[in-house]
Amino acid sequence: MFGIGLWGMKKTRSVDDYVLGGRGIGPWMSALSFGTAYFSAVLFIGFAGKIGWGFGLSGLWIAVGNAVIGSLGAWLVLGARARRMSHNLNVMTVPSFLAERFGSQGLRILAACVVFIFLIPYSASVYKGLGEMFSLVFGLDYQYAVIGMAVVTAFYLVMGGYFAVSLIDFILGIVMLVGSTLMIGLLVMKVGGMEGVGGLGGVLNAVQGAYESHVPAGKQPGWLLLGGLVFMTSFGTWGLPQMSQKFFAVKDEGMFVKGGIATCLFAGVIGGVAYFMGSLLHMFFAKPIMVMKVVEGVEKMVPKWDAMVPQLLHNELPEWLLAVILLLMFSASMSTLAALVMTSASAVSVDVIGAMKKCEKKGGLGLMRIMSAVFVAVSCVIALSEFTYIVNLISYSWGATAGAFMGVMIYAFFWKGTTKLGAYAGMLSGLLVAGYVFKFTSLRLPVGASVAMIVPLLVVPVVSLMTPGVEKARVMRAFASGKVSEEVKDEVVEEAAV
C-alpha cells in the first residue's frame, strides 16, 4: 500500500488526476473499487453482529438487496448517465455536478457541507469497527489500533490519490473474496461437525432452531424493520456521493454492464458471507455479550453487539486464518475510508474553498492533500470517543446523506424538468426529515433513514412543477448524448451571464 501510494503520487499531476484518476479507470478496477467502498468492517462487525443475532437467516435478504439493487441496479440505471453528464458538464464532484446542472453556486456549497459533515460519522464508524477487531485479537489498546489505521490510510491516500485508491481497492477486493470464503467455509464446517447437525441443510436447520430458542417469536424484529434495512443499505448507494463519484471516473460508457455484473457478484459473496456468519452466532453463543453502560443516567447491562463477531473469530479460527481475516477486515475498511476521504476532501477543496480553475491556480493539488489528511484526523478523533454502536452511527450518516442526495440526483439525471428550487427542496427535506425522525419519533433507525430517502422523491417533482425551470441551454448541455458542441457551451455561458 505504501509502494502504490508513492507510485500514484508520480502519476498524479492535477486535481482531476487526484479526484478521478484522469477519468481512465477500467471496468474491473471500477467494479471492485465500488464494491470495496460499499462494504467495510462495519458490515462484518457491526451489522453482522447485531443483525445476525436479531434476524437470524432472514438477514440474508439484506445481502440480496445489496447485490441486486445497491450494486447491479446502481450501475445499470445510474452509472452511464452519471458518467455522461459529468463529462458534459466538465465536473468531478457531486456538489459541482449539482451546481452546473442547476446553475446554482449556493447549491454547490450546501451539498459540499452536507458531504463533509455527514460522512465524518460514517468514516468514524469504520475506524470503530476495525479498532474493535484489532483490539481483541492483538490485545492492542483500542486507541492505538485506530490511530495506526489512520496513519496508513492517510499516507497512501494523501500521496497517491484516486489512481492509488483504485489499484489498492482492486487488490483489497481479492483479499476480501479469498478471506471471506475461507472464513465462512471453516465456520460452516465447525457447525456441521456439531452433534446432530451434519450437511448444509442440517446447518441451516440448526441455525434456525437456535435462533428461535434465543429470540422467541414475540421478540423477533418485524418485516418493517427488515424492509427498512434492505431499503436503507441498498438504495442508499444511489444517493451516497462517494458512490456516484466513482461513476464519473469510469473510462467509457460501454463498461457499465460488465462493471455492474462484477459488482453484483462481489456484493453477493461479501454480503452473503457477512450476514450468514452473523446468523451462525446463535450456534456459538447462548446469549449476547453484555457490558455495563450508563443509559439515561442509570448503569445497566446492555448487549455489546460490536464485540460479538470479533469474539467469535477469536474463539473459533486458527491463528493463520485469523491473520487472513484481519487482512480482510483491514482491506474492507481501508477501501471504504479512502472513498469517504476522497469525496469529503474534494467537496471542501473544490466546492467550498474555490471553483476548480481557481483551485488549480492556487495550488489545488496541495490543498486536496491537506484536506484529505484533515478529514482522516477528524474521523479518527470521533472514533476515539467511542460515540455509539456502529449500526446506529452509520444509520444516522446514511439516512442524512442519502436523504439529502438520492431524490435530487435521480431527478437531475433523468428529468429535464427538475428545477433549482426543486433541488434545494429535495436536499433540505431529506435533511429535515432525517433529523426529525431520528430525534422526535419512535421509528427505528433503518426505517427512519428510509423515510428520509423517500420523502424527497415526492418533494422534488412537486416543487419543480411550481417553480421556474433551468435555462434551456444548460439542460441541453447536461442531457447531450454525444460530445457537447461549442455552440451549446457558449449559449450556456451567455444565459448564465444574463
N, C-alpha and C positions, 0 to 999 in steps of 0.2 A: 504493500500500500504506500509506503514511503517512496519507493522507487517509482511507482506510477505517478505519484504526486509530483515528483521532480520532472519526469518526462512530460507530463501535462503542462507544467509551467513553461517549458520550452515551446510548446505548441500554442500557448495562449498569449495572443498579442493585442487583443482588443476586448472590450466589454462584451461584444457579440460572441467572441470565442469563449469567454468565461461563462456566460449565462446559457448559451445554446450550443456550444461546441462547433460554431461556424455553420450550424444547420446542416451537418453532414453525417448524422448518426444513422446507421443501418437498422433494419428491422429486428434482428436478433438482439443486438445490444439495447435497442429501444424497448423491446418487449421485456427483457429481464430487468432493465432499469425501472420500468413501470411496476413490474411485479414486486421487486425487492423494496421499492419505495412504499408499496401498498402494505406489506407485511413486515413487522418488526418484532422485537422481543415482547412488545405489548400483546401481540396475538398469542404467543406461546406461553407467556407467563400470566399476564393479567386476564385476558379473555378466556384462554383455555382453562384456567383455574376456576374462576367464578362461574362462567357459563357452563363449563363441563360438569361441575358439581350441580348446578341448579337445573340444567336442562337435560343432562344425560345425552343420549344418542340424538335427541331432537335438535341439538346444537349443530348437527351436520347440515341442516337446512341453511344455516348461515354460510357455510362453505360453498354450497351450491349457488346461492345468490351472489356471492363474491366472484365466483368464476364466470357465471353466465351474464350477470347484469353489470357488476362492477368492473370486470375485465373485458370480456368479449364485446358486450354491449357498448361500453365506453369507446373502444377502439373503432367499432364499425359505425356507430351513429355519430360520434363527435369528432373522431380523430382526423379524418381527411378535411372536414370543414374547418376545424380549428387551425390546421396547418396552412390551408389555402388562405384563410382570412388574415392570419398573422403575417404571411408573405405580402398579400395585397396591401395591407396597412403598414408594413415595414415596422413591426413591433416585436419585442422579445419577452415581454412580461404581460401577465393578465391585466394589471391596472393600466398599462399602456394601451392594451387592446381596447379596453372599455373607453378610454379617453378618445382614441382615434375613431372608434366605431360610432360614438355618440357626440363627438365634438365637445368634450367637457373635461377641462383640467381639474375641476373640483371633484369629479367622479374618480379621476386617477388618484388624487390624494386620499379620498375616502377609502377606496379599495386597498391602497397600499397600507394604510393604517390598520385596516381590518386584518390584512395578511400578517403584518408584523406582530400585532397584539395577540391574536388568537392562535397563531402557530407556535408561539413560545410554550404554552402549556402542553401542546401536543408533543413538542420536542422534549420537554421535561419528563413526560410520561415514558418516553423511550429510554432516557437515561435511568429512570427509576426501575424499569423492568430489568434491564441488564445489570444494574447495580445490585439488585436483589440476588440474581443468579451468581454473579462473581463473589459476592459476599459470602454466600452459603458454601459454595464449592471450594473456594480458595482460603476461606477464613479471613479474607481481607476486610478491613473496615469499609462499610458502605460508601463513605465519603471518598476514600482513595480509589475505589472502583469507578465511581462516577467521574472523578477528576481525570483519571488515567484515560478513560474512554474519550473525554472531551479533548484532551491533548492530541490524541491520534487523529480524531475527526478533523480538528482544526487544521492540522498540518497538511494532510493530502487535499483537503477541500480548498483551503485558502491558497495553496500553491497551484494546484492543477486545474481547478475549475471544472466545467461540465464534461470535458473530454475525459479527464481522470475519473470523475464520478461515474460516467457511463461504463468505462472499461472495468473499473473496480466492481461496479454493480453486476456486470456480466460474470466475473469470477465468483463473486459472493453468491450469486444466484445458483451456480453449480454446486457450491458448498452447501447451500440450503437444501437443494434437492437430495444430494447424497446423504447429508446428515439426518434429515427428517425421515428418509426411507429406512435407514439403519435403526433409528430410534424407535419408530413405530413397530418395525419388524420384531425387534427384541422384546418390547413390552407385550406385544400380542403373543409371542412365544411363551413368555412368563405366565400370562393369564391362561393360555391354552394348556400349560403344564400343571395348573392347579387341579386339585381333586374334583372329579365330576364335571370338568369343562370339556376339553378336547375339541379341536377343529374350530374354524372361523365361526360357524353357526353357533357352536357352543359358547364361544367367547361373547358373541352379540347377546345371546340369551342370558348369560351370566351377568353381563354388564347391566342389562335392562332390569334384571331381578334385583341386583344390588342397589341400583338407583331407586327403585320403587320402595325398597326397605329403608333406605336412608332419607328419602324425600317422599313422604306419604302424599297421596293424591290431593289432599286438601292444601298442601303447602307447595305443590308444583306450580311453577310460573305458567300463566295463561298464554294463549296463542297471540294475544295482542302484544304482549311484551316481546315474544319471539319474532313476530312480524315487524315490530319496531326495530329490533336488532338487525334483521335481514335488510330492511329498507335503509337504515342509517349507514350500515357498513358497506352496502352495495351501491346504492345511488349516490352515496356520499362522494365517491370518486368522480362523479360527473360535475361536482361543484367545487372540489378542492383545487385551489390554484396550482399547487405543486404537481398535480397530476395533469391538468390541462396544459401546463407549460411544457411538459415533456413532448406533447404532440407538435409543438412549434418547432422542435429540433429535428424531427424525422426527415430523412433525406428527400423522399418524394412520396406522392400520394398512393402509388401502386403498392406500397409496403404495408398498408394498414390491415389487409386481410390476413397476411402471414403473421404480422405482429399480434393481431387480436387472437388468433388461434393459439399462438405460442404463450401469450399472457394468460389465456383461459386455462390451458393445461397446467401452467405453473401455479396459478392460483388454486386450481382444484386440488393439486397434490399438497401444497403447503397448508391451505385452509383445512382440507380434509384431515390431514395428519394432526394438526393442532387441536381441532375440536374433538376428534376421536380420542386423542391422548387425554384430553380433559375428561371425557366420559369414563376412561379407564381408572381415574382417581378412585372411583367407588369400589374398585377391586383391591385397592392397596391401603385405603384409609376407612376407618369405621365412622369418622366424623371429621369435620373441618378442623384445621389448625386454628387454635384460639390464642388471642393476645389481649392483654389489659389495655384499655383505651378510655380516655375521658370523652364521654358523649353528653353534650348539653350540661356540662358541669359535674357529671357523675361518672365515677370509674366503673366500668363494666367490661366483661369478657365479650369480645366480638371476633368473628372469623377473620383470619388474615389470608385472604384469597391469593394475594401476590406471592405467598410463600409455598403454596400447595405444589405447583409443578416443580419448582427447584428442589423441594424436599423429595418428591417422587423420583426425580432423575438422580439425585444424590444417593438415594437408598438403593435403587434398583439397577443402575447401569454400571458396567465395569469401567475402570478408570480410563482406558483407552477410548472407549466410546463417549464417555463424559467429556473428554477433551474435544472430540469431534463436535459434540452438541454445543459446547461452549463456543466453538468457531461458528456453528450455525446461528446461535443467538447473537453473537458479535456481528456476523455478516448481515443478519436481518436488521439489526439496529443501526449499523453504520450507514447502510444504504438509505434507510428512511430519514435519518438525521441529515444526510447530505442533501436530499431533496428539499427538506424543510428549510435548511440554512440557505441554499441557493435561491429559493423563492423569496424568502424574507429579506435577505440581504439585497437582492436585486430590486425589490419593491422600494426599499428605503433609498438606495443609491441612485437608481434610475428614475423613480417615480416621485419621490418626495424631495430629495435634495436638488435635483435638476433634471431637465429633459436630456435625452440621450446625447445629442450633439454637444450640449453644454458640458455634460459629464465628461465626454471624451476630451474636450479642451482642458479641463481642469483635473486631469488625471483620474478618470473614471475607473480604470482598472485597479489602481491602488485603493480607491475608495471602496470598491466592491470587496476587495480582500479584507480591508479593515472591518467593514460591516459584517462580513461572514464570521470573523473572529468574535466580534461583539455579540452576535446572536448566539453563538456556541456558549460564550461565557454566561450570558443572562439565563439561558435554558439550564445550564449546569447549576447555577445558584438556586433556581426554583426547585430543581430535583433534589438538591441537598436539604431543602426544607421539609422533604417528605410530606408534601401537601395533602394528599389524599390517595385513595385507591386508584390504581391505574385505569380501570374501566370508567370510573367517574370522571377522572381528569380528561381522558380522551373523548368522552361523550360530550362534555362541555365544549371542547375545541371543535369537534366535528360538527356539532349542532350549530354553533355560531358561524363558523366559516362556510360550511356548505349551505346553510340557510341564507347567508348573505350573497353567495355567488351562483348557486345552482340554477335558480329560476332565471336570473339575469343572463347568464351565459347561454343557456339553451335558447332563449328567445333571441338573443343577439346573433347567434349562429344561424337560426332558421327562419326568423320572421322579420321581414323588411320594415314592418310597421311598428316595431319597438321604438319607443321614444326615449329621449334623455330623462325626462321626468319619470317615465315608467321604470327605467333602470334604477334611478335613485330610490323610488318607492319600493322596488323589489329588494334592494340591498338593505334598506332601513327596516322594512317589515320583517325580513328574516332575522336581523339582529334583535329587534324589539321583541318578537315572539319568542326567540330563544331565551332571552333574559327573563321574560315574564314566566314562561312555563317552568324554567329551572328554579326560579326564585319563589313564585307565588302559587304554584299548583302542585297537586299530588301526583302528577304524571311521572312515571319512572323515566330516567334519563334517556334511554334509547327512543322511547315513544315521544318524549318532548323534543328531542333532536329531529325526529321525523316530521313532527308538526311544523317545526321551524323551517324545514326544507320544502314542505308542501305549500304553505301559505303564499310565498312569493310567486309560485306558479299561477296563482289566481290573481294576485295583486298586479303583476306586471302588465298583462293584457288589458285589464280594466282601466288602469291609469293611462296606458298608451292610447287607448281608444278615445280618451277625453282630452289629450294634450297635443301640442304641435309636434309634427314629425321631424325627423332628422333631414337635413338638406339632401336633395336627391343625388347630387354628385358623390357625396360621401357614402351613401348607401350603395350606389353603383360600384364604387371602388371596392367596398368591402365584399360584395357578392359577385364580383367578376370571376368568371370561370377560368380564364387564362391569365396571361400577363397583363397587368393594368397598363392601359395606354397613357402616354404623356398628356394627352388632351384631358382625360379624366382627372389625372393628378392636378393639372393646372386649374381645372374647374373647381376641385375641392379647395384648393388654396384661395381662389378668388372668392368663393362663397364664404369661407371662413373669415376672410378679411372683411367682407361686408357685414 
